[in-house]
Amino acid sequence: MNNERHILNNSKFYVFVFIGMMALLFCMWLIGFIQDYDGEQANIFYQKTQNYNADFFNVAKYAASPNPYLSQDNTMEERAYLPLSYVIMRLFSKMADYQTLSAFDAGFSTISLATSSFAIFLMAALLFLQLYEQKTGGKATKFGVALMIVLSGAFIRAFERGNLILLTITCIIFFIMNYKSEKKLNKELAFIALAIAAALKAYPALLGILLLYEKRWAEAVRLAVYGVILVFVPFLLIDGGFSNIPILLENLKLNSQHYSRLIEGWRFGLHYLLVTILDPELKDQIYSIAKVITYVFFVISLVVAPFMKKLWKKYAVLLLTIIMLPDNSGCYCILYILPFFIMFLNEENHDKRDVVFLVLLLFAFNPYQIPFLSEYAPNASLSMIWIWLICEGVCSTLGRLKSMRNAQTLAQA
């Protein structure tokens, strides 16, 4: 029994299991894919690549317009990014005939395929390097963990979408690794990195609360300034400038309404989970109830995060909130778990219950496609982890408050 407890507490056990299981699952996927490239294993790609690289091509098409927020083809709900994304993608829109051709006709031109492939590879390479740097241990361990993440279903599907989330996650990891750095330059670059992430995907701005937890008020103000600059200045680089802000807000509303009606798998949020478990015919009613629950959990997460006993759980409850809160939380949003997952593997002294977390995370990363399970398991796994951590956080917070009250009583006695 003691030996078993020792194994379950050892960080090397979790790393070994993760690398071993992911290598096995990837080999199973590869064999199945080779046997039938259009079969079940092709579902690791969204619509079996019938919509390949759509997040890159479509945004490049919108960015080719002088004003990406206006549409002549009823796609207003898709034009819901903050302007920095369109400013970045405008560079790529000039590398093919996105002005006159459709998004996919331009995107599938040889010159666009060359430039987009290189851009996505570069973002993926930067993310790989950040994962390698964040993981502790020897070179073989660091490389093995980073490689298995790249071979995961989560990463492959995000890569296939060609989404700027690859850059966003890289910035978030850099922020988490350096925002406490004693080197002033690294710390400042960390703040800028988080501001970039927020200007690309908005929700990462939530991580700025870490500075408030630590009462680093002046640095929180600097971070906010960087964020304001990177969010609002790019409006000046597109036609209409700040007058596009109300258009963006309306597009965001349309985007939320559109995606809240979808019940397909490979999406994240309690509403998708509850609709799947209960009755899809009642999706509107279930959605309304689930959103209230989500907002309640969101507030609780913010309250309990600073009282989490382990650092990785503190980051996990915040990062899972970023995944669960939006109405449009697509397949690629699973990458938000990477920063706390690496911290989980870095943990030196695990609790034996952490095995459950490892199993749930393996379901989230699994590349081997199993009908229905692979489609819905990632959302179910992350939902269970979030709820578990919230419950644990509430208990920890109540325990801390009780200890403070007892200490105050003793001091007054």
MIPA-312041 format. One record per residue (C-alpha): residue in three letters; x, y, z. Coordinates in pm, 1 decimal. Last residue first. Layout:
N
(palum "Ala"; (X; Y; Z))
...
//
This chain:
413
(palum "Ala"; (-872.2; 3671.5; 2392.7))
(palum "Gln"; (-870.1; 3916.5; 2099.9))
(palum "Ala"; (-577.0; 3748.3; 1929.3))
(palum "Leu"; (-732.9; 3406.1; 1982.1))
(palum "Thr"; (-1057.3; 3521.0; 1817.5))
(palum "Gln"; (-865.9; 3668.1; 1522.6))
(palum "Ala"; (-676.7; 3343.1; 1473.2))
(palum "Asn"; (-1004.6; 3148.9; 1483.3))
(palum "Arg"; (-1156.5; 3381.9; 1223.2))
(palum "Met"; (-852.9; 3349.9; 998.9))
(palum "Ser"; (-862.9; 2970.8; 1026.3))
(palum "Lys"; (-1234.8; 2968.5; 942.2))
(palum "Leu"; (-1173.5; 3191.9; 641.2))
(palum "Arg"; (-899.0; 2959.9; 517.3))
(palum "Gly"; (-1120.0; 2652.9; 558.5))
(palum "Leu"; (-1407.0; 2823.4; 375.8))
(palum "Thr"; (-1170.4; 2910.3; 90.4))
(palum "Ser"; (-1028.9; 2557.1; 72.4))
(palum "Cys"; (-1376.6; 2403.6; 67.7))
(palum "Val"; (-1488.4; 2647.0; -204.0))
(palum "Gly"; (-1172.8; 2575.3; -402.1))
(palum "Glu"; (-1226.9; 2200.3; -388.5))
(palum "Cys"; (-1581.6; 2246.1; -515.4))
(palum "Ile"; (-1457.1; 2477.9; -791.3))
(palum "Leu"; (-1177.4; 2234.6; -875.7))
(palum "Trp"; (-1422.1; 1945.9; -916.7))
(palum "Ile"; (-1659.0; 2156.9; -1127.0))
(palum "Trp"; (-1375.2; 2259.3; -1357.6))
(palum "Ile"; (-1234.5; 1906.6; -1383.1))
(palum "Met"; (-1579.6; 1767.3; -1464.8))
(palum "Ser"; (-1636.4; 2028.6; -1734.6))
(palum "Leu"; (-1290.8; 1959.9; -1879.3))
(palum "Ser"; (-1364.3; 1589.0; -1912.7))
(palum "Ala"; (-1718.0; 1632.7; -2048.0))
(palum "Asn"; (-1596.2; 1881.8; -2308.4))
(palum "Pro"; (-1310.0; 1653.9; -2415.4))
(palum "Ala"; (-1535.8; 1343.0; -2411.5))
(palum "Tyr"; (-1794.2; 1476.3; -2658.9))
(palum "Glu"; (-1651.1; 1409.2; -3003.3))
(palum "Ser"; (-1406.2; 1139.4; -2904.8))
(palum "Leu"; (-1684.4; 946.0; -2730.9))
(palum "Phe"; (-1939.2; 979.1; -3014.9))
(palum "Pro"; (-1751.6; 732.6; -3240.2))
(palum "Ile"; (-1397.4; 664.7; -3110.9))
(palum "Gln"; (-1117.4; 862.4; -3272.2))
(palum "Tyr"; (-766.7; 806.9; -3140.6))
(palum "Pro"; (-605.0; 1148.4; -3082.7))
(palum "Asn"; (-671.3; 1156.9; -2704.2))
(palum "Phe"; (-589.6; 1496.6; -2550.1))
(palum "Ala"; (-916.5; 1553.0; -2360.8))
(palum "Phe"; (-953.0; 1187.5; -2266.0))
(palum "Leu"; (-593.0; 1199.3; -2141.1))
(palum "Leu"; (-688.6; 1501.8; -1931.6))
(palum "Leu"; (-966.3; 1304.8; -1763.6))
(palum "Val"; (-726.1; 1017.9; -1685.9))
(palum "Leu"; (-464.2; 1257.7; -1546.3))
(palum "Phe"; (-720.7; 1435.8; -1328.0))
(palum "Val"; (-831.7; 1099.8; -1188.0))
(palum "Val"; (-469.4; 1010.9; -1114.7))
(palum "Asp"; (-450.1; 1337.5; -921.1))
(palum "Arg"; (-650.2; 1161.0; -650.3))
(palum "Lys"; (-322.2; 1007.3; -532.6))
(palum "Asp"; (-205.9; 1357.4; -437.2))
(palum "His"; (100.9; 1458.8; -629.2))
(palum "Asn"; (428.0; 1582.4; -487.1))
(palum "Glu"; (667.5; 1723.3; -744.8))
(palum "Glu"; (414.1; 1903.0; -965.9))
(palum "Asn"; (577.2; 1957.6; -1306.8))
(palum "Leu"; (312.5; 1740.7; -1477.4))
(palum "Phe"; (38.0; 1962.2; -1332.8))
(palum "Met"; (234.4; 2274.1; -1431.2))
(palum "Ile"; (242.2; 2139.4; -1787.1))
(palum "Phe"; (-135.4; 2091.5; -1768.5))
(palum "Phe"; (-179.1; 2441.2; -1624.4))
(palum "Pro"; (-25.2; 2608.2; -1927.7))
(palum "Leu"; (-179.0; 2362.3; -2179.2))
(palum "Ile"; (-543.2; 2395.8; -2070.3))
(palum "Tyr"; (-604.5; 2688.4; -2305.9))
(palum "Leu"; (-538.9; 2449.1; -2593.5))
(palum "Ile"; (-894.6; 2317.9; -2553.1))
(palum "Cys"; (-1009.3; 2637.7; -2724.0))
(palum "Tyr"; (-925.8; 2476.7; -3061.2))
(palum "Cys"; (-1247.9; 2276.0; -3065.7))
(palum "Gly"; (-1467.4; 2582.8; -3043.8))
(palum "Ser"; (-1585.4; 2797.0; -2755.5))
(palum "Asn"; (-1852.6; 3018.0; -2909.6))
(palum "Asp"; (-2087.5; 3080.6; -2619.7))
(palum "Pro"; (-1789.5; 3192.3; -2411.3))
(palum "Leu"; (-1755.2; 3101.9; -2038.7))
(palum "Met"; (-1629.7; 2743.5; -2042.8))
(palum "Ile"; (-1287.6; 2784.9; -2201.7))
(palum "Ile"; (-1182.5; 3105.8; -2024.9))
(palum "Thr"; (-1322.7; 2959.4; -1700.7))
(palum "Leu"; (-1100.4; 2657.0; -1755.2))
(palum "Leu"; (-803.1; 2893.7; -1759.1))
(palum "Leu"; (-902.7; 3047.2; -1425.2))
(palum "Val"; (-968.0; 2716.0; -1244.8))
(palum "Ala"; (-649.5; 2571.4; -1391.4))
(palum "Tyr"; (-423.7; 2860.2; -1289.0))
(palum "Lys"; (-512.2; 2817.0; -921.4))
(palum "Lys"; (-505.6; 2439.0; -960.8))
(palum "Trp"; (-149.5; 2456.0; -1092.3))
(palum "Leu"; (-47.2; 2660.5; -788.4))
(palum "Lys"; (-168.4; 2409.3; -534.0))
(palum "Lys"; (-368.8; 2501.0; -223.8))
(palum "Met"; (-634.5; 2700.5; -408.1))
(palum "Phe"; (-719.9; 3012.4; -205.4))
(palum "Pro"; (-634.2; 3264.1; -479.5))
(palum "Ala"; (-872.9; 3084.3; -720.2))
(palum "Val"; (-1172.6; 3077.8; -480.9))
(palum "Val"; (-1329.6; 3414.1; -562.9))
(palum "Leu"; (-1264.4; 3418.5; -937.7))
(palum "Ser"; (-1390.2; 3062.4; -971.0))
(palum "Ile"; (-1704.7; 3144.0; -770.1))
(palum "Val"; (-1786.1; 3425.1; -1012.7))
(palum "Phe"; (-1740.9; 3197.1; -1314.2))
(palum "Phe"; (-1938.1; 2915.9; -1148.3))
(palum "Val"; (-2233.5; 3153.6; -1109.7))
(palum "Tyr"; (-2194.5; 3264.9; -1471.6))
(palum "Thr"; (-2186.2; 2903.0; -1587.1))
(palum "Ile"; (-2495.4; 2811.7; -1383.4))
(palum "Val"; (-2685.6; 3101.3; -1541.8))
(palum "Lys"; (-2561.5; 2990.5; -1884.0))
(palum "Ala"; (-2675.1; 2633.4; -1815.9))
(palum "Ile"; (-3030.7; 2743.2; -1736.8))
(palum "Ser"; (-3065.3; 2944.2; -2056.8))
(palum "Tyr"; (-2900.8; 2671.3; -2268.0))
(palum "Ile"; (-3127.7; 2403.2; -2123.9))
(palum "Gln"; (-3433.8; 2603.8; -2225.8))
(palum "Asp"; (-3300.4; 2659.5; -2577.6))
(palum "Lys"; (-3171.5; 2300.2; -2613.0))
(palum "Leu"; (-3501.6; 2137.4; -2525.2))
(palum "Glu"; (-3507.7; 1914.4; -2833.9))
(palum "Pro"; (-3145.7; 1820.9; -2761.5))
(palum "Asp"; (-3268.6; 1642.0; -2445.6))
(palum "Leu"; (-3050.1; 1562.1; -2144.5))
(palum "Ile"; (-2688.4; 1443.4; -2158.4))
(palum "Thr"; (-2596.2; 1615.1; -2485.7))
(palum "Val"; (-2788.2; 1932.5; -2396.1))
(palum "Leu"; (-2617.6; 1932.8; -2056.7))
(palum "Leu"; (-2268.2; 1906.5; -2204.7))
(palum "Tyr"; (-2327.9; 2171.3; -2468.7))
(palum "His"; (-2466.7; 2408.1; -2203.1))
(palum "Leu"; (-2174.2; 2335.0; -1970.4))
(palum "Gly"; (-1929.4; 2469.6; -2225.0))
(palum "Phe"; (-1692.8; 2345.9; -2491.3))
(palum "Arg"; (-1740.1; 2241.2; -2851.6))
(palum "Trp"; (-1601.0; 1932.2; -3016.4))
(palum "Gly"; (-1951.2; 1794.3; -3056.1))
(palum "Glu"; (-2242.5; 1948.7; -3238.6))
(palum "Ile"; (-2511.9; 2129.6; -3042.4))
(palum "Leu"; (-2518.3; 2461.3; -3226.7))
(palum "Arg"; (-2780.1; 2713.6; -3113.3))
(palum "Ser"; (-2539.2; 2901.1; -2884.5))
(palum "Tyr"; (-2315.5; 2945.9; -3187.8))
(palum "His"; (-2548.6; 3177.8; -3375.3))
(palum "Gln"; (-2665.5; 3384.2; -3079.1))
(palum "Ser"; (-2309.7; 3441.4; -2959.3))
(palum "Asn"; (-2191.6; 3539.8; -3306.0))
(palum "Leu"; (-2486.6; 3777.1; -3349.2))
(palum "Lys"; (-2400.5; 3947.9; -3020.5))
(palum "Leu"; (-2032.7; 3966.1; -3116.4))
(palum "Asn"; (-2133.3; 4121.2; -3449.2))
(palum "Glu"; (-2335.5; 4384.5; -3262.5))
(palum "Leu"; (-2036.3; 4464.2; -3041.7))
(palum "Leu"; (-1809.5; 4483.4; -3346.6))
(palum "Ile"; (-2049.8; 4724.8; -3517.9))
(palum "Pro"; (-2058.2; 4938.6; -3200.9))
(palum "Ile"; (-1674.3; 4951.1; -3205.5))
(palum "Asn"; (-1644.3; 5018.6; -3578.6))
(palum "Ser"; (-1682.8; 5393.3; -3526.9))
(palum "Phe"; (-1342.5; 5373.4; -3359.1))
(palum "Gly"; (-1165.1; 5364.5; -3695.4))
(palum "Gly"; (-1399.9; 5367.9; -3993.2))
(palum "Asp"; (-1154.2; 5208.8; -4233.2))
(palum "Ile"; (-892.6; 4996.4; -4059.6))
(palum "Leu"; (-561.0; 5091.2; -3898.0))
(palum "Leu"; (-722.2; 5318.2; -3637.8))
(palum "Phe"; (-907.0; 5019.4; -3489.9))
(palum "Pro"; (-559.2; 4870.9; -3429.6))
(palum "Val"; (-511.2; 5136.1; -3152.6))
(palum "Phe"; (-801.6; 4997.5; -2946.1))
(palum "Val"; (-711.9; 4646.4; -2829.3))
(palum "Leu"; (-332.8; 4674.5; -2833.3))
(palum "Ile"; (-330.0; 5012.8; -2657.7))
(palum "Val"; (-596.6; 4916.5; -2402.9))
(palum "Gly"; (-410.8; 4595.7; -2320.2))
(palum "Tyr"; (-77.4; 4768.0; -2273.1))
(palum "Val"; (-247.3; 5019.7; -2043.1))
(palum "Ala"; (-416.1; 4740.3; -1846.1))
(palum "Leu"; (-80.4; 4567.5; -1797.5))
(palum "Arg"; (68.4; 4893.5; -1673.7))
(palum "Val"; (-222.8; 4935.1; -1428.3))
(palum "Ala"; (-178.7; 4578.7; -1301.9))
(palum "Glu"; (191.0; 4651.4; -1256.1))
(palum "Ala"; (109.5; 4948.6; -1032.5))
(palum "Trp"; (-141.8; 4744.7; -830.3))
(palum "Arg"; (67.3; 4437.3; -757.8))
(palum "Lys"; (-170.0; 4327.0; -484.7))
(palum "Glu"; (-92.7; 3955.4; -550.3))
(palum "Tyr"; (-456.7; 3872.1; -623.2))
(palum "Leu"; (-469.8; 4187.2; -836.5))
(palum "Leu"; (-172.4; 4070.9; -1041.6))
(palum "Leu"; (-340.8; 3733.7; -1098.2))
(palum "Ile"; (-652.1; 3922.0; -1212.1))
(palum "Gly"; (-466.1; 3991.1; -1536.3))
(palum "Leu"; (-551.4; 3633.6; -1627.4))
(palum "Leu"; (-901.0; 3750.4; -1725.1))
(palum "Ala"; (-747.7; 3931.7; -2022.4))
(palum "Pro"; (-723.0; 3581.8; -2173.8))
(palum "Tyr"; (-1092.7; 3627.4; -2266.9))
(palum "Ala"; (-1034.4; 3885.2; -2542.1))
(palum "Lys"; (-901.8; 3643.2; -2809.6))
(palum "Leu"; (-646.7; 3842.2; -3010.6))
(palum "Ala"; (-621.3; 4162.9; -2806.5))
(palum "Ala"; (-620.1; 3954.9; -2487.8))
(palum "Ala"; (-332.6; 3740.0; -2615.4))
(palum "Ile"; (-143.3; 4053.6; -2719.6))
(palum "Ala"; (-198.2; 4206.9; -2374.4))
(palum "Leu"; (-75.8; 3881.2; -2218.9))
(palum "Ala"; (244.1; 3902.6; -2423.5))
(palum "Ile"; (290.6; 4270.8; -2335.8))
(palum "Phe"; (272.3; 4186.6; -1966.0))
(palum "Ala"; (522.6; 3903.5; -2013.8))
(palum "Leu"; (752.6; 4137.4; -2208.0))
(palum "Glu"; (750.4; 4367.5; -1904.7))
(palum "Lys"; (840.2; 4079.1; -1672.4))
(palum "Asn"; (1117.3; 3958.6; -1900.6))
(palum "Leu"; (1262.7; 4311.2; -1925.0))
(palum "Lys"; (1249.5; 4365.4; -1546.5))
(palum "Lys"; (1433.1; 4045.6; -1465.4))
(palum "Glu"; (1306.3; 3925.5; -1127.8))
(palum "Ser"; (1042.9; 3727.5; -1313.2))
(palum "Lys"; (693.8; 3706.7; -1164.0))
(palum "Tyr"; (517.9; 3769.7; -1496.7))
(palum "Asn"; (765.4; 3536.8; -1667.3))
(palum "Met"; (637.9; 3179.0; -1694.9))
(palum "Ile"; (269.2; 3271.8; -1681.7))
(palum "Phe"; (315.3; 3543.3; -1944.0))
(palum "Phe"; (515.5; 3320.0; -2178.7))
(palum "Ile"; (248.6; 3052.6; -2146.7))
(palum "Ile"; (-21.4; 3307.0; -2232.2))
(palum "Cys"; (171.1; 3439.6; -2533.7))
(palum "Thr"; (218.1; 3089.5; -2676.1))
(palum "Ile"; (-151.2; 3021.8; -2614.4))
(palum "Thr"; (-247.6; 3327.8; -2820.9))
(palum "Leu"; (-12.3; 3241.6; -3105.6))
(palum "Leu"; (-170.5; 2898.9; -3147.0))
(palum "Ile"; (-510.4; 3062.8; -3089.9))
(palum "Leu"; (-448.8; 3240.2; -3419.2))
(palum "Asn"; (-646.4; 2963.7; -3589.9))
(palum "Gly"; (-527.6; 2750.7; -3878.7))
(palum "Arg"; (-817.9; 2510.0; -3820.9))
(palum "Glu"; (-594.1; 2211.9; -3892.4))
(palum "Phe"; (-351.8; 2316.8; -3618.2))
(palum "Ala"; (-638.3; 2325.8; -3365.7))
(palum "Arg"; (-739.7; 1974.8; -3470.5))
(palum "Ile"; (-385.9; 1844.5; -3445.4))
(palum "Phe"; (-334.5; 2010.9; -3106.2))
(palum "Ala"; (-642.5; 1864.0; -2937.9))
(palum "Gly"; (-601.8; 1526.2; -3103.2))
(palum "Ser"; (-258.7; 1499.4; -2947.6))
(palum "Leu"; (62.8; 1462.0; -3147.8))
(palum "Val"; (181.4; 1814.4; -3060.5))
(palum "Ile"; (106.2; 1738.5; -2694.5))
(palum "Met"; (308.1; 1417.0; -2722.8))
(palum "Leu"; (601.9; 1612.3; -2864.9))
(palum "Ala"; (602.7; 1866.3; -2580.7))
(palum "Val"; (598.6; 1586.1; -2321.4))
(palum "Gly"; (877.1; 1391.4; -2492.6))
(palum "Phe"; (1095.4; 1697.9; -2551.1))
(palum "Lys"; (1084.4; 1804.3; -2186.5))
(palum "Thr"; (1143.0; 1448.3; -2067.0))
(palum "Ala"; (1434.5; 1392.8; -2306.6))
(palum "Lys"; (1588.3; 1729.2; -2217.2))
(palum "Gly"; (1583.9; 1658.0; -1845.9))
(palum "Gly"; (1326.5; 1790.5; -1603.2))
(palum "Thr"; (1090.3; 2088.8; -1594.1))
(palum "Lys"; (835.5; 2165.9; -1861.6))
(palum "Gln"; (786.1; 2538.9; -1929.4))
(palum "Glu"; (1074.5; 2558.2; -2177.1))
(palum "Tyr"; (953.2; 2266.4; -2388.5))
(palum "Leu"; (597.4; 2399.0; -2386.5))
(palum "Gln"; (726.1; 2740.2; -2495.9))
(palum "Leu"; (935.0; 2581.8; -2771.4))
(palum "Phe"; (634.9; 2384.0; -2898.4))
(palum "Leu"; (425.5; 2703.3; -2899.9))
(palum "Leu"; (688.7; 2881.1; -3108.5))
(palum "Ala"; (694.1; 2585.6; -3348.7))
(palum "Ala"; (313.1; 2589.7; -3376.9))
(palum "Met"; (312.6; 2960.9; -3460.3))
(palum "Leu"; (584.0; 2904.1; -3723.2))
(palum "Phe"; (400.8; 2604.4; -3867.9))
(palum "Ile"; (81.9; 2809.1; -3897.9))
(palum "Ala"; (268.2; 3086.2; -4081.2))
(palum "Phe"; (452.8; 2840.0; -4306.8))
(palum "Ser"; (133.4; 2661.0; -4400.8))
(palum "Ser"; (-40.1; 2994.3; -4467.0))
(palum "Thr"; (241.5; 3111.5; -4695.9))
(palum "Ala"; (266.2; 2792.0; -4901.9))
(palum "Leu"; (-108.7; 2730.1; -4918.1))
(palum "Ser"; (-159.0; 3092.5; -5022.2))
(palum "Ile"; (94.7; 3064.6; -5304.5))
(palum "Thr"; (-54.1; 2737.1; -5423.9))
(palum "Ser"; (-408.4; 2872.1; -5439.4))
(palum "Phe"; (-625.1; 2693.2; -5184.7))
(palum "Gly"; (-675.7; 3005.8; -4976.4))
(palum "Ala"; (-779.0; 3222.7; -5270.7))
(palum "Asp"; (-1043.9; 2976.7; -5385.3))
(palum "Phe"; (-1127.1; 2908.7; -5020.6))
(palum "Ala"; (-1187.8; 3270.3; -4917.9))
(palum "Ser"; (-1363.9; 3358.8; -5242.7))
(palum "Leu"; (-1163.9; 3538.8; -5510.6))
(palum "Thr"; (-1152.9; 3913.2; -5581.5))
(palum "Gln"; (-965.9; 4069.5; -5288.8))
(palum "Tyr"; (-828.9; 3742.2; -5149.7))
(palum "Asp"; (-596.0; 3713.1; -5448.5))
(palum "Ala"; (-299.4; 3570.2; -5257.1))
(palum "Met"; (-15.3; 3703.5; -5042.5))
(palum "Lys"; (-194.0; 4031.2; -4969.1))
(palum "Ser"; (-445.5; 3857.4; -4742.6))
(palum "Phe"; (-146.7; 3730.8; -4545.6))
(palum "Leu"; (-49.5; 4079.8; -4430.7))
(palum "Arg"; (-416.0; 4162.6; -4365.2))
(palum "Met"; (-416.5; 3867.7; -4123.4))
(palum "Ile"; (-218.9; 4063.5; -3863.7))
(palum "Val"; (-441.2; 4371.2; -3889.6))
(palum "Tyr"; (-749.3; 4150.5; -3887.1))
(palum "Ser"; (-642.4; 3979.1; -3565.7))
(palum "Leu"; (-552.4; 4313.9; -3405.5))
(palum "Pro"; (-903.8; 4442.2; -3480.4))
(palum "Leu"; (-1089.3; 4239.4; -3212.9))
(palum "Tyr"; (-1260.1; 3942.4; -3371.4))
(palum "Ala"; (-1633.8; 3923.7; -3440.6))
(palum "Arg"; (-1663.1; 3911.7; -3817.2))
(palum "Glu"; (-1826.7; 3566.4; -3816.9))
(palum "Glu"; (-2164.2; 3698.8; -3699.6))
(palum "Met"; (-2161.3; 3954.6; -3983.2))
(palum "Thr"; (-2134.6; 3681.0; -4245.6))
(palum "Asn"; (-2443.0; 3773.1; -4447.7))
(palum "Asp"; (-2253.9; 3820.0; -4777.7))
(palum "Gln"; (-2202.3; 4194.6; -4816.3))
(palum "Ser"; (-2018.0; 4232.7; -4487.8))
(palum "Leu"; (-1885.4; 4511.0; -4270.2))
(palum "Tyr"; (-1647.9; 4441.9; -3982.2))
(palum "Pro"; (-1347.7; 4375.4; -4207.5))
(palum "Asn"; (-1334.2; 4738.9; -4325.3))
(palum "Pro"; (-1083.8; 4797.3; -4605.5))
(palum "Ser"; (-1154.6; 4436.0; -4708.3))
(palum "Ala"; (-861.7; 4194.7; -4731.1))
(palum "Ala"; (-903.7; 4132.1; -4356.8))
(palum "Tyr"; (-1234.4; 3954.2; -4418.9))
(palum "Lys"; (-1066.8; 3720.1; -4668.7))
(palum "Ala"; (-769.7; 3660.8; -4437.0))
(palum "Val"; (-1019.4; 3580.4; -4160.7))
(palum "Asn"; (-1189.0; 3326.5; -4386.6))
(palum "Phe"; (-865.1; 3163.6; -4501.5))
(palum "Phe"; (-709.7; 3124.1; -4155.6))
(palum "Asp"; (-1015.5; 3003.7; -3964.9))
(palum "Ala"; (-1109.2; 2785.4; -4262.0))
(palum "Asn"; (-782.1; 2592.9; -4263.8))
(palum "Tyr"; (-961.1; 2285.1; -4399.0))
(palum "Asn"; (-1340.9; 2289.9; -4409.6))
(palum "Gln"; (-1379.5; 1957.0; -4589.5))
(palum "Thr"; (-1077.0; 1848.3; -4382.5))
(palum "Lys"; (-1260.3; 1542.7; -4236.7))
(palum "Gln"; (-1537.8; 1772.7; -4115.3))
(palum "Tyr"; (-1292.4; 1911.9; -3856.5))
(palum "Phe"; (-983.1; 1691.9; -3857.3))
(palum "Ile"; (-959.2; 1415.7; -3596.1))
(palum "Asn"; (-1259.1; 1283.1; -3785.6))
(palum "Ala"; (-1018.6; 1124.0; -4034.7))
(palum "Gln"; (-982.7; 840.1; -3782.4))
(palum "Glu"; (-1337.0; 722.4; -3856.9))
(palum "Gly"; (-1271.7; 659.1; -4223.9))
(palum "Asp"; (-1144.2; 874.2; -4510.1))
(palum "Tyr"; (-777.4; 780.8; -4470.4))
(palum "Asp"; (-868.3; 415.4; -4422.0))
(palum "Gln"; (-583.6; 182.2; -4328.5))
(palum "Ile"; (-339.1; 471.5; -4292.6))
(palum "Phe"; (-580.3; 652.1; -4057.0))
(palum "Gly"; (-631.8; 342.3; -3844.2))
(palum "Ile"; (-256.1; 287.7; -3810.7))
(palum "Leu"; (-199.6; 656.3; -3730.1))
(palum "Trp"; (-475.7; 665.1; -3466.6))
(palum "Met"; (-346.6; 353.4; -3291.1))
(palum "Cys"; (6.0; 498.6; -3302.4))
(palum "Phe"; (-124.9; 824.5; -3153.4))
(palum "Leu"; (-305.2; 637.6; -2875.8))
(palum "Leu"; (7.8; 439.2; -2786.2))
(palum "Ala"; (233.7; 747.4; -2785.5))
(palum "Met"; (-26.0; 934.4; -2578.1))
(palum "Met"; (-47.2; 651.5; -2327.6))
(palum "Gly"; (330.1; 624.5; -2284.1))
(palum "Ile"; (398.0; 998.2; -2268.1))
(palum "Phe"; (115.8; 1057.9; -2018.3))
(palum "Val"; (192.1; 749.7; -1810.1))
(palum "Phe"; (562.5; 833.2; -1785.7))
(palum "Val"; (496.3; 1198.2; -1696.9))
(palum "Tyr"; (245.4; 1099.0; -1431.0))
(palum "Phe"; (478.0; 836.7; -1280.7))
(palum "Lys"; (773.6; 1077.4; -1286.5))
(palum "Ser"; (578.6; 1318.1; -1063.1))
(palum "Asn"; (573.0; 1060.7; -781.6))
(palum "Asn"; (270.4; 1071.7; -551.1))
(palum "Leu"; (93.2; 781.9; -721.8))
(palum "Ile"; (410.8; 574.3; -701.5))
(palum "His"; (457.6; 646.5; -329.3))
(palum "Arg"; (95.8; 556.1; -255.2))
(palum "Glu"; (142.1; 223.3; -432.8))
(palum "Asn"; (460.3; 156.5; -233.7))
(palum "Asn"; (280.6; 242.4; 90.3))
(palum "Met"; (0.0; 0.0; 0.0))
//
